[in-house]
């Protein structure tokens, strides 16, 4: 058993990886024992508990991380409770003299981290934090006037012009043994005791068939994407019936791969000239950065309209039946329904379809965007505190650099354009698998046994939405 003198604590959060993990690398570089800990914090003020799909992912990601740490001589300690309290307790138990973590950007999380740094300083400990999960930290990118950006394009241009993107850290081959606590190693919860997996019923079969949570799965997903789909990303990303996107979003959300590693691997394959399709994908990484920039400067992004004018918007009272039809993929509009069923089955939905499904709820049903945001929070494996609300506000028209409210996605037009042959629709709507030709996009014009009639009329509901918008525009 090693001495506890000079031990440290590495606190992992949304950075469940060994590769390009600055906090882990810095601690390992000391060559002294350290404890790696993950805290399941569902009690700290303002911290949003994970949705059901994200809890499923977290269970498997932690299991993979634990195995990776053990293969290198370390161990993952699991604790549950308010994070600040749990870290203070564990640091005291292990007699840590140094705390390491990678920075977070939500207001509640930043408050916890700042309080811990103050506590550590008052107890003879050093606390060090690092940039790990964003290419550009929100406070480093400012307009000419010194404020935050509200429009994406100038934000991303400023990012790319402001600083070089660092190289990723390599994963350590071996790690020091864990820091002892008292007579043995620090006590740890068992992962199963957290009950992160669904039961009674277990609805996760489709998730398990679709995803491989963990760092190895993330690395394989990145390699597969760079070997093919990225070269045609500009077109492929709009076609839900093809594998045209990276599907890295849940891996990035849980930090199983870092954006620095993604950026570096793209640059390694295109060291001189970046093809336009590859540039389009890098711009999507920029959109993720922009959303976190928005959350940093607007902590209540999930609950308050970014544009105050929308505080006066007259949302319609959505009936329980209408909301259930949308949630279950029974609206009578195939693109919306295929997307919502894909979401329930796999925990993920193609981005083109996300926009159409969200637009239908907010504009055709005139339902408050926050209701949709909460459903996606619970059912998406990639839902995070910035992207989920920022993208819902973008569709609603209430957000920064948002799609104009009068831009209403027509799900019939969208499916005809981006899934002309209906392959995506047939994959997720078995009632339509035998429908041939253009009727699959408008099944009310053909015999489609078992498939519901349209929930609302698209033209009439569009006019209702535009009338509601005009009222706040002219107010």
MIDOVEX-206383 format. One record per residue: z, y, x of N, C-alpha, C in turn; residue in one letter. Coordinates in steps of 0.05 Angstrom, whole numbers, padded with zeros to 5 digits, always signed. Each point is the difference from the previous one (the first is absolute). Layout:
BEGIN
ZYXZYXZYXa ...
END
This chain:
BEGIN
+00000-00024+00017+00000+00024-00017+00000+00025+00018x -00019+00017-00005-00002+00024+00017+00022+00020-00008x +00006+00018+00018+00020+00020-00006-00011+00020-00020x +00018+00012-00015-00009+00020-00020-00004+00027+00012x +00007+00003+00026-00004+00027+00012-00029+00007+00002x -00006+00024-00009-00028+00009+00001-00018-00012-00021x +00012-00010-00022-00016-00012-00021-00012+00022-00017x -00021-00007-00015-00013+00020-00018-00007-00013-00026x -00008+00016-00018-00007-00009-00027-00028+00010-00007x -00018-00018-00007-00027+00007-00009-00002-00004-00030x -00004+00022-00014+00000-00001-00029-00030+00002-00009x -00010-00022-00011-00027-00001-00010+00000+00007-00030x -00021+00014-00009-00002+00008-00028-00028-00007-00010x -00018+00019-00001-00028-00005-00008-00017-00004+00025x +00010-00017+00018-00013-00004+00026+00005-00029+00009x -00007-00019-00018+00008-00028+00004-00020-00014+00019x +00001+00008+00025-00019-00011+00020+00012+00002+00028x -00012-00015+00018+00008+00002+00028-00021+00016+00016x -00025-00001-00008-00021+00016+00013+00003+00029-00007x -00004+00017+00019+00001+00029-00003+00024+00008-00017x +00023-00008+00009+00025+00007-00012+00017+00015+00020x -00003+00027+00001+00013+00015+00021+00030-00004+00002x +00014-00001-00023+00029-00003+00001+00007-00027+00013x -00014-00021-00007+00005-00026+00011-00006-00001+00030x -00023+00012+00007-00009+00000+00028+00020+00016+00018x +00009+00022-00010+00019+00016+00016+00026-00014+00004x +00010-00013-00021+00025-00016+00002-00004-00023+00019x -00022-00014-00002-00005-00023+00017-00003+00009+00029x -00011+00024+00005-00003+00010+00027+00026+00004+00015x +00022+00002-00014+00026+00004+00013+00009-00026+00013x -00010-00023-00010+00008-00026+00012+00028-00008-00008x +00012+00012-00020+00027-00006-00008-00001-00012-00028x +00021-00014-00008+00001-00013-00026-00003+00021-00023x -00014-00007-00021-00001+00017-00023-00002-00016-00025x +00007+00012-00022-00001-00013-00027-00023+00013-00015x -00016-00017-00012-00021+00009-00018+00009-00004-00029x -00001+00021-00016+00011-00002-00026-00019+00012-00021x +00000-00012-00023-00014+00011-00024+00021+00003-00022x +00000+00023-00013+00019+00006-00021-00015+00002-00027x +00008-00016-00019-00011+00002-00027+00017+00021-00014x -00011+00024-00002+00015+00023-00011-00011+00006-00028x +00015-00007-00020-00007+00006-00027+00021+00018-00014x +00018+00012+00017+00022+00015-00011+00002+00028+00010x -00012+00007+00023+00002+00027+00010-00013+00020-00020x +00012+00023-00003-00010+00020-00018-00029+00008+00006x -00017-00002-00020-00028+00008+00002-00019-00021+00011x +00010-00022+00012-00017-00021+00010-00010-00016-00023x -00026-00003-00002-00013-00013-00023+00000-00030+00004x +00013-00016-00017-00001-00029+00004-00028-00011-00002x -00006-00021+00014-00027-00011+00001-00007-00012-00027x -00026+00000-00007-00010-00014-00023-00001-00030+00005x -00006-00015-00021+00000-00029+00001-00019-00011+00021x -00025+00010+00000-00020-00011+00018+00007+00007+00029x +00011+00024+00005+00008+00007+00027+00023-00016+00010x +00018-00007-00019+00023-00018+00008-00010-00027+00008x -00020-00010-00014-00012-00026+00008-00011+00002+00028x -00015+00022+00006-00012+00003+00026+00022+00003+00021x +00021+00016-00005+00021+00004+00019+00013-00026+00008x +00005-00018-00019+00012-00026+00007-00016-00014+00021x -00026-00003-00005-00017-00015+00018-00004+00015+00027x -00001+00026-00001-00003+00015+00024+00025-00002+00018x +00023+00001-00012+00025-00004+00016+00002-00028+00011x -00008-00020-00015+00000-00027+00010-00018-00003+00024x -00024+00012-00001-00018-00001+00023+00011+00015+00024x +00012+00024-00005+00011+00016+00021+00023-00015+00014x +00017-00013-00016+00022-00015+00011-00009-00022+00018x -00021-00014-00008-00011-00022+00017-00012+00011+00025x -00014+00023-00001-00012+00013+00023+00022+00009+00020x +00022+00011-00010+00022+00008+00017+00013-00024+00014x +00004-00021-00015+00013-00024+00011-00018-00013+00022x -00026+00002-00004-00018-00012+00020+00001+00015+00027x +00011+00024-00001+00002+00016+00025+00029+00003+00009x +00018-00015-00012+00027-00001+00009+00019+00019-00014x -00008+00012-00021+00017+00019-00015+00006-00012-00028x +00010+00017-00017+00008-00009-00027+00001+00024-00018x -00006-00004-00026+00000+00021-00020+00026-00002-00016x +00015+00021+00000+00024+00002-00017-00007+00014-00026x +00008-00011-00022-00005+00011-00026+00027+00010-00012x -00001+00024-00009+00024+00012-00014-00010+00014-00025x +00017+00001-00020-00007+00013-00025+00021+00021-00008x -00010+00023-00010+00018+00021-00009-00010+00027+00009x +00015+00021-00005-00008+00026+00010-00005+00000+00030x -00024+00009+00008-00008-00004+00027+00018+00014+00020x +00008+00025-00006+00017+00014+00019+00026-00015+00006x +00012-00010-00021+00025-00015+00002-00004-00026+00015x -00022-00014-00006-00005-00025+00013-00005+00003+00030x -00015+00021+00008-00006+00004+00028+00026+00008+00015x +00016+00017-00012+00025+00008+00013+00018-00024+00005x +00001-00018-00020+00016-00024+00003-00010-00018+00022x -00026-00005+00000-00012-00019+00019+00002+00012+00028x -00005+00026+00003+00002+00013+00026+00028-00002+00012x +00020+00003-00018+00027-00003+00009+00007-00029+00008x -00010-00019-00017+00006-00028+00006-00012-00009+00027x -00023+00010+00006-00014-00009+00024+00005+00018+00024x +00017+00021-00004+00007+00019+00021-00025+00012+00012x -00019+00007-00017-00025+00012+00009+00004+00027+00012x -00015+00006+00021+00001+00027+00011-00026+00015-00005x -00019-00014-00013-00026+00013-00005-00012-00011-00026x -00010+00017-00017-00014-00008-00024-00029+00008+00003x -00018-00019-00008-00029+00005+00002-00012-00005-00028x -00018+00018-00008-00015-00004-00024-00026+00016+00000x -00019-00008-00016-00024+00016-00003+00002+00017-00025x -00011+00024+00002+00005+00020-00021-00012-00006-00027x +00014+00010-00021-00009-00001-00027-00004+00028-00010x -00014+00003-00023-00009+00027-00007+00007+00008-00029x +00012-00017-00016+00010+00008-00025+00027+00015+00003x +00005+00018-00018+00024+00016+00002+00026-00016+00000x +00004-00019-00019+00025-00015+00001+00004-00016+00026x -00022-00011+00010+00002-00016+00025+00005+00019+00024x -00012+00023+00000+00005+00019+00022+00029+00009+00000x +00012+00004-00024+00028+00008-00002+00018-00022+00012x -00006-00025-00007+00016-00022+00011-00001+00000+00030x -00024+00003+00011-00004-00002+00029+00013+00024+00014x -00002+00024-00011+00013+00023+00012+00030-00003+00000x +00012-00010-00022+00029-00004-00001+00008-00021+00021x -00016-00021+00004+00007-00020+00020-00001+00011+00028x -00020+00017+00005-00001+00012+00027+00024+00017+00006x +00009+00015-00021+00024+00016+00004+00024-00017+00004x +00003-00022-00016+00022-00018+00004+00000-00013+00027x -00023-00008+00009-00002-00013+00027+00008+00019+00022x -00009+00025-00002+00008+00019+00020+00030+00005+00001x +00013-00002-00023+00029+00004-00001+00016-00024+00008x -00014-00023+00004+00014-00024+00008-00010-00011+00027x -00010+00017+00016-00008-00007+00027-00025-00018+00002x -00016+00001-00021-00025-00016+00001-00024+00019+00001x -00022-00010+00010-00025+00014-00001-00017-00012-00021x -00015+00017-00015-00018-00010-00020-00028+00011+00006x -00019-00018+00003-00028+00008+00007-00019-00009-00022x -00018+00018-00008-00020-00007-00020-00027+00005+00010x -00020-00014-00011-00027+00000+00011-00022+00002-00022x -00023+00009+00008-00023+00001-00017-00014-00027+00001x -00002-00013-00024-00011-00027+00001-00020-00005-00023x +00004+00012-00023-00015-00008-00023-00019+00021-00011x -00001+00023+00012-00020+00021-00007-00013+00009+00026x -00026+00004-00001-00014+00010+00023+00008+00029+00006x +00006+00015-00021+00007+00029+00003+00024+00005-00017x +00022+00008+00012+00024+00004-00015-00002+00026-00016x +00010+00000-00025-00006+00021-00019+00006+00028+00010x +00022+00004+00015+00007+00027+00009-00018+00011+00022x -00016-00018+00012-00017+00009+00022-00027+00011-00008x -00007-00003-00026-00026+00009-00009+00004+00023-00020x -00008+00024+00008+00005+00024-00016-00026+00016-00003x -00001+00015-00022-00022+00018-00005+00002+00024+00019x -00021+00016+00000+00001+00024+00017+00024+00018-00007x +00008-00001-00025+00023+00016-00008+00027-00013+00005x -00001-00024+00012+00024-00014+00007+00013-00017-00021x -00015-00004-00023+00011-00017-00021-00013-00027-00002x +00007-00016-00020-00012-00026-00003-00028+00002-00013x -00016-00020+00005-00027-00001-00012+00002-00010-00029x -00018+00010-00016-00002-00009-00028-00027-00012-00006x -00018+00001+00019-00027-00010-00003-00006-00020+00023x -00011-00023-00007-00003-00021+00019-00018+00006+00023x -00025+00009-00005-00020+00003+00021+00009+00018+00023x +00010+00024-00005+00010+00016+00022+00025-00012+00014x +00016-00014-00016+00023-00014+00012-00009-00021+00021x -00020-00016-00008-00009-00021+00018-00014+00012+00025x -00016+00021-00005-00012+00013+00023+00021+00011+00019x +00021+00012-00011+00021+00010+00017+00014-00022+00015x +00004-00023-00013+00013-00023+00014-00017-00008+00024x -00025-00004-00004-00017-00011+00021-00003+00020+00023x +00003+00026-00006-00003+00020+00020+00026+00007+00014x +00022-00010-00011+00026+00010+00009+00012-00015+00024x -00005-00026+00001+00013-00016+00020-00014-00027+00004x +00003-00011+00023-00011-00027+00005+00018-00021-00014x -00013-00021-00008+00015-00023-00012+00008-00019+00022x +00026-00004+00002+00010-00016+00022-00010-00029-00001x +00002-00013+00023-00006-00029+00001+00024-00016-00011x -00006-00023-00012+00022-00016-00010+00016-00014+00022x +00025-00005-00005+00017-00016+00017-00007-00029-00003x +00001-00015+00021-00005-00029-00002+00026-00014-00008x -00002-00021-00015+00024-00015-00008+00013-00013+00025x +00027+00001+00002+00013-00013+00022-00002-00030-00001x -00004-00013+00023-00002-00029+00000+00027-00013-00005x +00021+00012+00011+00027-00011-00004+00018+00023-00007x +00022-00006-00013+00020+00020-00008+00027-00009+00010x +00017+00020+00006+00028-00007+00008+00014-00014-00024x +00020-00016+00007+00015-00013-00021+00015+00020-00017x +00006-00007-00025+00014+00019-00017+00027+00008+00011x +00009+00024-00008+00026+00010+00008+00022-00016-00015x +00021-00009+00014+00021-00014-00013+00018+00018-00017x +00014-00012-00019+00019+00015-00016+00025-00017-00002x +00021+00010+00012+00025-00016+00000-00004-00026+00015x +00005-00022-00013-00002-00026+00013-00028-00013-00002x -00018+00013-00014-00026-00012-00003-00021+00021-00006x -00023-00009-00009-00021+00018-00007+00006+00014-00027x -00012+00024-00004+00006+00014-00025-00007-00016-00025x +00018+00002-00020-00005-00015-00025-00025+00011-00013x -00014-00018-00014-00025+00008-00014-00001-00013-00027x -00011+00015-00019-00006-00012-00026-00022-00020+00003x -00002-00019-00018-00023-00017-00001-00022+00014-00017x -00024-00003+00007-00022+00013-00014-00001-00009-00030x +00005-00026-00004-00001-00010-00027+00022+00012-00018x +00022+00009+00012+00021+00012-00017-00007+00027-00012x -00021+00012+00011-00009+00025-00011-00017-00002-00026x -00008-00024-00006-00015-00006-00024-00024+00019-00004x -00016+00003+00021-00023+00017-00001-00024-00013-00014x +00001-00027-00001-00023-00014-00012+00004-00003-00030x -00022+00001-00016+00003-00002-00029+00007-00028-00008x +00014-00002-00022+00006-00027-00011+00004+00004-00030x -00004-00021-00015+00003+00000-00029-00014+00023-00014x -00026+00002+00001-00019-00019+00015-00007+00010+00028x -00011-00017+00015-00011+00007+00026-00029+00008-00004x -00005+00026+00001-00028+00010-00005-00015+00005+00026x +00010-00010+00023-00011+00008+00025-00021-00019+00011x -00009-00019-00015-00020-00019+00010-00026+00013+00010x -00009+00019-00016-00025+00014+00008+00004+00017+00025x +00024+00012+00003+00005+00015+00024+00000-00018+00025x +00013-00023-00003+00001-00019+00023-00027-00010+00008x -00018-00003-00020-00027-00010+00005-00018+00022+00012x +00008+00025-00002-00017+00022+00009+00009+00012+00027x +00026-00001+00006+00010+00015+00023+00015-00018+00019x +00001+00010+00025+00017-00012+00020+00018+00022+00012x +00023+00006-00012+00017+00021+00011+00009-00006+00028x +00005+00021+00015+00010-00004+00027-00020+00011+00021x +00009+00002+00024-00016+00013+00021-00025-00017+00007x +00003-00026+00000-00024-00017+00007-00021+00003-00022x +00008+00001-00025-00019+00004-00022-00013+00027+00002x +00015+00021+00008-00011+00026+00003-00021+00001+00022x +00007-00012+00023-00019+00000+00022-00026-00015-00007x +00003-00022-00015-00024-00015-00008-00017+00016-00020x +00014+00014-00018-00014+00017-00020-00016+00022+00015x +00013+00013+00019-00013+00021+00015-00024-00011+00015x +00003-00022+00013-00022-00012+00016-00024-00007-00019x +00006-00012-00022-00021-00008-00019-00015+00025-00010x +00015+00021-00005-00013+00025-00010-00018+00013+00021x +00010+00001+00025-00015+00012+00021-00024-00017+00008x +00001-00026-00006-00022-00018+00007-00024+00002-00020x +00005+00014-00022-00022+00001-00020+00001+00023-00019x +00017+00000-00020-00001+00020-00022+00000+00029+00009x +00013+00006+00022+00002+00029+00008-00028+00011+00006x -00018-00017+00009-00027+00010+00008-00016+00010-00024x +00008-00008-00024-00014+00009-00025+00021+00011-00019x +00021+00012+00011+00022+00009-00017-00008+00022-00019x -00017+00018+00008-00007+00022-00018-00011-00009-00027x -00015-00022+00000-00010-00012-00025+00018-00021-00011x +00009-00018+00018+00016-00023-00008+00026+00007-00014x +00012+00022+00008+00026+00007-00011-00001+00007-00030x -00024+00005-00010-00003+00007-00029-00007-00024-00017x -00004-00024+00012-00009-00023-00015+00023-00020-00003x +00013+00000-00023+00024-00017-00003-00006-00030+00001x -00025-00008-00005-00007-00028+00001-00005-00011+00027x +00002+00016+00021-00005-00008+00028+00025+00005+00016x +00001-00013+00024+00022+00005+00019-00008+00023+00017x +00000+00024-00011-00009+00023+00014+00021+00019+00010x +00026-00006-00005+00021+00017+00008+00017-00015+00021x +00019+00014+00012+00016-00012+00021+00023-00017-00011x +00009+00006-00023+00024-00013-00011+00024+00000+00019x +00001+00021+00016+00022+00003+00018+00023+00016-00012x -00004+00011-00024+00020+00018-00011+00028-00012-00002x +00004-00024-00009+00028-00010-00001+00011-00005+00028x -00017-00007+00019+00009-00004+00028+00009+00026+00012x -00015+00021-00006+00007+00027+00010+00026+00010-00015x +00002-00007-00026+00023+00009-00015+00026-00011+00012x +00000-00025+00008+00024-00012+00011+00001+00001+00030x -00020+00014+00012+00000+00003+00029-00004-00025+00016x -00015-00019-00012-00006-00024+00015-00023+00004+00020x -00014+00022-00003-00019+00010+00019+00003+00030+00001x -00003+00011+00023+00003+00029+00002-00027+00014-00002x -00001+00025-00011-00025+00014+00000-00011+00006+00028x +00018+00001+00020-00009+00004+00027-00016-00024+00010x +00009-00024-00008-00014-00024+00008-00027-00001-00014x -00001+00006-00026-00025+00001-00014-00020+00019+00013x +00010+00024+00006-00017+00021+00011-00011-00009+00028x +00018-00012+00016-00008-00008+00027-00020-00023-00001x +00003-00019-00019-00019-00022-00002-00027+00010-00009x +00000+00020-00017-00026+00012-00008-00013+00013+00024x +00016+00015+00014-00011+00015+00024-00010-00020+00021x +00015-00022+00003-00008-00020+00020-00027-00012-00006x -00006-00003-00026-00026-00011-00008-00022+00021-00001x +00008+00025-00003-00020+00022+00000+00010+00022+00019x -00002-00005+00026+00011+00018+00020-00014+00027+00002x -00025+00001-00009-00015+00025+00005-00007+00013-00027x -00017-00012-00016-00008+00012-00025+00011-00016-00023x +00013+00014-00018+00012-00013-00024-00020+00000-00022x -00010-00023-00009-00019-00001-00023+00012+00013-00025x -00017+00010-00017+00009+00015-00024+00018-00017-00017x -00006-00026-00003+00016-00017-00017+00028-00004+00012x +00001-00002+00026+00026-00002+00014+00016+00026-00003x -00015+00022+00002+00013+00026-00004+00011+00004-00028x -00014-00012-00019+00010+00001-00028+00026-00015-00002x +00003-00022+00013+00025-00015-00001+00022+00016+00014x -00006+00012+00022+00021+00015+00014+00009+00024-00017x -00018+00011-00016+00007+00021-00018+00019-00010-00022x -00002-00026-00007+00019-00011-00019+00027-00003+00012x +00002-00005+00026+00026+00001+00013+00010+00029-00001x -00018+00019+00002+00008+00028-00002+00011+00007-00028x -00011-00013-00021+00010+00005-00027+00029-00010-00002x +00006-00023+00013+00027-00010+00000+00018+00020+00014x -00009+00011+00022+00016+00020+00015+00005+00025-00018x -00021+00008-00015+00002+00024-00017+00021-00005-00022x +00000-00024-00011+00020-00006-00021+00028+00002+00010x +00005-00010+00024+00027+00002+00012+00007+00029+00007x -00020+00015+00008+00004+00029+00004+00009+00013-00026x -00012-00007-00022+00007+00011-00026+00029-00008-00007x +00007-00026+00004+00027-00009-00008+00021+00014+00017x -00006+00003+00026+00020+00013+00018+00007+00028-00010x -00020+00014-00009+00004+00028-00009+00006+00002-00030x -00003-00023-00014+00006+00000-00029+00014-00026-00007x +00026-00001+00005+00015-00025-00002+00000-00013-00028x -00004+00017-00021+00000-00011-00027-00028-00005-00010x -00018-00009+00017-00028-00004-00006-00003-00021-00022x +00018-00019-00003-00003-00021-00020+00010+00008-00027x +00013+00023-00002+00012+00007-00026-00009+00028-00010x -00010+00017+00018-00007+00027-00008-00029+00006+00006x -00014+00014-00018-00027+00008+00004-00002+00018+00025x -00019-00006+00018-00004+00017+00023-00010+00027-00009x -00017+00001-00021-00010+00025-00011+00018+00006-00025x +00016+00022+00002+00018+00006-00022-00013+00004-00027x -00026+00008+00000-00013+00004-00026+00001-00025-00017x +00001-00023+00012+00000-00025-00015+00027-00006-00013x +00020+00016+00007+00026-00003-00014-00003+00006-00030x -00020+00014-00007-00005+00007-00028-00021-00017-00013x -00009-00021+00014-00020-00017-00012+00011-00017-00022x -00014-00002-00022+00009-00015-00023-00009-00029+00001x +00016-00017+00013-00007-00028+00000+00005-00012-00028x -00016-00020-00007+00002-00012-00026+00022-00022+00001x +00014-00004-00022+00019-00022-00001-00014-00027+00000x +00001-00014+00022-00015-00026+00002+00016-00022-00014x -00013-00014-00018+00014-00021-00014+00005-00024+00019x +00020-00015-00007+00006-00024+00016-00023-00019+00001x -00015-00001-00022-00023-00018-00001-00023+00009+00018x -00005+00027+00001-00020+00010+00017+00007-00004+00030x +00025+00006+00007+00008-00003+00027-00002-00029+00009x +00009-00018-00017-00001-00029+00006-00029-00009+00004x -00018+00011-00017-00029-00007+00003-00011+00008+00027x +00008+00023+00009-00008+00010+00026+00012-00017+00022x +00026-00005-00001+00014-00015+00020-00011-00028+00003x -00007-00013-00023-00008-00028+00000-00030-00003+00003x -00015+00022+00001-00029-00003+00003-00013-00008-00026x +00007+00013-00022-00011-00007-00026-00009+00026-00015x -00012+00018+00015-00009+00026-00012-00027-00003-00014x -00015-00021+00006-00027-00003-00010-00021+00012+00018x +00008+00012+00022-00019+00011+00020+00002-00017+00025x -00020-00016+00006+00001-00021+00020+00009+00010+00028x -00009+00023+00010+00008+00008+00027+00030+00005+00001x +00010+00014-00020+00029+00005-00001+00015-00026-00002x -00009-00017-00017+00015-00025-00005-00001-00019+00024x -00023-00001+00013-00002-00017+00024+00018+00010+00022x +00002+00027+00003+00017+00011+00020+00030-00006-00006x +00008+00004-00025+00028-00004-00007+00007-00030+00002x -00018-00017-00005+00005-00029+00003+00000-00008+00030x -00017+00012+00015+00000-00004+00029+00027+00009+00011x +00010+00022-00009+00026+00010+00009+00022-00019-00006x +00001-00010-00025+00021-00019-00007-00002-00026+00015x -00024-00009+00005-00004-00026+00013+00005+00001+00030x -00009+00022+00013+00000+00001+00029+00018+00021+00012x +00011+00019-00017+00016+00021+00011-00016+00022+00013x -00026+00001-00006-00017+00019+00013-00024+00006-00018x -00011+00023+00002-00024+00007-00016-00019+00016+00018x -00026-00006-00003-00020+00015+00015+00002+00030-00006x -00003+00017+00020+00005+00028-00004-00018+00013-00020x -00026-00007+00000-00018+00011-00020+00010-00006-00028x +00010-00024-00004+00010-00008-00026+00027+00013-00006x +00016+00004+00020+00026+00015-00004-00006+00027-00012x -00020+00014+00010-00006+00026-00011-00009-00001-00029x -00016-00020-00006-00009-00003-00028+00022-00008-00019x +00018-00018+00009+00022-00009-00017+00020+00022-00004x +00005+00015+00021+00019+00022-00002-00011+00023-00018x -00026+00005+00004-00012+00021-00017+00000-00008-00029x -00004-00025-00006+00000-00009-00028+00028+00005-00012x +00021-00007+00015+00027+00004-00011+00007+00029-00004x -00006+00016+00020+00008+00028-00001-00018+00017-00018x -00025-00006+00000-00019+00018-00015-00009-00012-00026x -00007-00025-00001-00009-00011-00026+00023-00006-00018x +00023-00008+00012+00024-00005-00017+00019+00024+00000x -00005+00019+00018+00016+00024+00003+00029-00006+00005x +00004-00020+00017+00027-00009+00007+00009+00014+00026x +00025+00009+00001+00011+00013+00023-00005-00017+00025x -00010+00012+00021-00007-00015+00024+00025-00014+00012x +00023+00010-00005+00025-00012+00012+00004-00029-00011x -00009-00005-00025+00003-00026-00011-00018-00020+00015x -00024+00008+00006-00018-00017+00015+00010-00004+00029x +00011+00022+00011+00010-00002+00028+00023-00020+00002x +00017-00001-00021+00022-00019+00001-00010-00028-00003x -00021-00005-00016-00011-00027-00003-00012-00009+00027x -00015+00017+00012-00012-00007+00026+00022-00005+00021x +00021+00017-00001+00022-00004+00019+00012-00028-00002x +00001-00011-00024+00012-00026-00004-00019-00023+00006x -00026+00005-00003-00019-00023+00001-00017+00000+00026x -00002+00022+00014-00016+00001+00025+00015-00010+00024x -00012-00016+00016+00013-00008+00025-00001+00023+00021x -00019+00019-00004-00003+00021+00019+00012+00027-00010x +00015+00000-00022+00011+00025-00010+00020+00012+00020x -00005+00024+00008+00019+00014+00017+00007+00027-00012x +00020+00013+00011+00011+00024-00012-00019+00024+00000x -00020-00001+00017-00019+00023+00002-00026-00006-00014x -00013-00022+00007-00027-00005-00010+00000-00005-00030x +00020-00014-00010+00000-00007-00029+00001+00026-00017x +00020+00017+00003+00000+00024-00017-00022+00020+00006x -00007+00003+00026-00021+00019+00007-00027-00008-00012x -00006-00025+00000-00025-00009-00011+00000+00002-00031x +00022-00006-00012+00002+00004-00030-00004+00029-00007x +00013+00018+00015-00003+00028-00006-00029+00009+00006x -00013-00012+00019-00028+00007+00006-00017-00006-00024x +00003-00024-00011-00015-00007-00024+00007+00017-00024x +00025+00006-00003+00009+00016-00023-00010+00029+00001x -00005+00009+00024-00008+00028+00003+00024+00018+00006x +00023-00011+00001+00025+00016+00005+00007+00002+00029x -00014-00014+00017+00008-00002+00028-00014+00019+00019x +00006-00003+00026-00013+00016+00020-00029-00009+00004x -00018+00018+00003-00029-00007+00004-00009-00021-00020x +00010+00004-00025-00004-00022-00020-00028+00000-00012x -00007-00023-00010-00024-00002-00016+00003+00019-00024x -00020+00016-00006+00003+00018-00023+00007-00015-00025x +00016+00012-00017+00009-00015-00024-00024-00008-00017x -00021+00016+00000-00023-00006-00017-00017-00022+00012x +00006-00009+00024-00014-00024+00011+00013-00024-00012x -00012-00012-00019+00011-00023-00014-00018-00025+00006x +00012-00019+00013-00016-00024+00008-00008-00015-00026x -00025-00005-00003-00010-00016-00022-00001-00029+00010x +00017-00018-00010+00001-00027+00011-00026-00016-00004x -00015+00007-00021-00025-00014-00004-00021+00008+00021x -00002+00026+00003-00019+00011+00021+00008-00010+00027x +00026+00000+00006+00010-00009+00026-00007-00030+00005x +00004-00017-00019-00005-00028+00004-00030-00006+00003x -00016+00015-00016-00029-00004+00003-00010+00008+00027x +00013+00021+00011-00009+00011+00026+00010-00017+00024x +00025-00009-00002+00013-00012+00024+00004-00030-00003x -00004-00011-00024+00001-00029-00003-00022-00009-00019x -00025+00008+00007-00023-00002-00018-00003-00029-00010x +00004-00019+00017-00004-00028-00008+00024-00012-00015x +00022+00015+00000+00024-00009-00014+00016-00021+00014x -00004-00004+00026+00015-00021+00014+00030+00005+00001x +00007+00025+00004+00029+00007+00000+00012-00004-00028x -00014+00009-00020+00010-00003-00027+00004-00029-00008x -00019-00017+00007+00002-00028-00007+00023-00014+00015x +00006+00010+00025+00021-00013+00015+00027+00002-00013x +00005+00023-00013+00027+00005-00011+00001+00000-00031x -00023-00002-00013+00000-00001-00029-00014-00026-00009x +00014-00021-00003-00013-00026-00008-00015+00002-00026x +00009+00017-00019-00013+00002-00026-00029+00010+00003x -00006+00012+00023-00027+00012+00003-00018-00016+00020x +00009-00023+00009-00015-00014+00020-00027-00011-00009x -00002-00004-00026-00026-00010-00010-00018+00022-00011x +00009+00025+00001-00016+00023-00010-00021+00007+00021x -00024+00001-00008-00022+00006+00019-00010+00028-00004x -00013+00010+00022-00013+00026-00001+00020+00023-00003x -00011+00023-00010+00016+00024-00001+00022-00001-00021x -00001-00020-00017+00021-00002-00020+00028-00004+00012x +00001-00009+00025+00027-00005+00012+00014+00027+00004x -00015+00022+00002+00012+00026+00003+00008+00012-00027x -00013-00009-00021+00006+00010-00027+00002-00024-00019x +00021-00015+00003+00002-00026-00014+00002+00003-00031x +00005+00024-00009+00001+00004-00029-00028+00000-00012x -00021+00000+00017-00027-00001-00010-00011-00029-00001x +00016-00019+00010-00008-00028+00000+00023-00017-00010x -00005-00026-00002+00021-00018-00008+00017-00007+00024x +00025+00009+00001+00018-00006+00022+00026-00010-00012x +00001-00026-00005+00022-00012-00014+00026+00003+00015x +00021+00010-00014+00026+00002+00012+00005+00026+00015x -00020+00016+00003+00004+00025+00015+00005+00023-00020x +00019+00017+00006+00008+00021-00020-00021+00021-00004x +00000+00013-00023-00017+00023-00005+00011+00024+00015x -00016+00020+00004+00009+00024+00015+00025+00012-00013x +00019+00008+00017+00025+00011-00010-00004+00028-00011x -00018+00015+00013-00006+00027-00010-00030+00005+00004x -00011+00020-00013-00027+00008+00004-00001+00018+00024x -00018-00006+00019-00001+00015+00025-00007+00030-00004x -00020+00005-00017-00009+00028-00005+00022+00016-00014x +00012-00012-00020+00021+00015-00015+00025+00005+00017x +00008-00020+00015+00024+00003+00016-00005+00020+00024x -00025+00000+00009-00007+00020+00021+00003+00028-00011x -00010+00005-00024+00002+00027-00011+00029+00007-00005x +00016-00019-00008+00028+00006-00004+00014+00009+00026x -00008-00014+00021+00012+00007+00026-00009+00027+00010x -00026+00006-00004-00010+00026+00008+00012+00023-00016x +00005-00005-00026+00013+00020-00016+00029+00006+00010x +00014-00021+00007+00027+00003+00011+00000+00015+00026x -00020-00005+00016-00002+00014+00026-00006+00029-00004x -00017+00006-00019-00007+00028-00005+00024+00017-00008x +00019-00013-00013+00024+00014-00010+00017+00010+00024x +00003-00017+00021+00015+00010+00023-00016+00018+00017x -00027-00004+00000-00017+00017+00017+00000+00029-00011x +00001+00003-00026-00002+00026-00012+00028+00013-00005x +00021-00016+00006+00027+00011-00005+00008+00021+00020x 
END
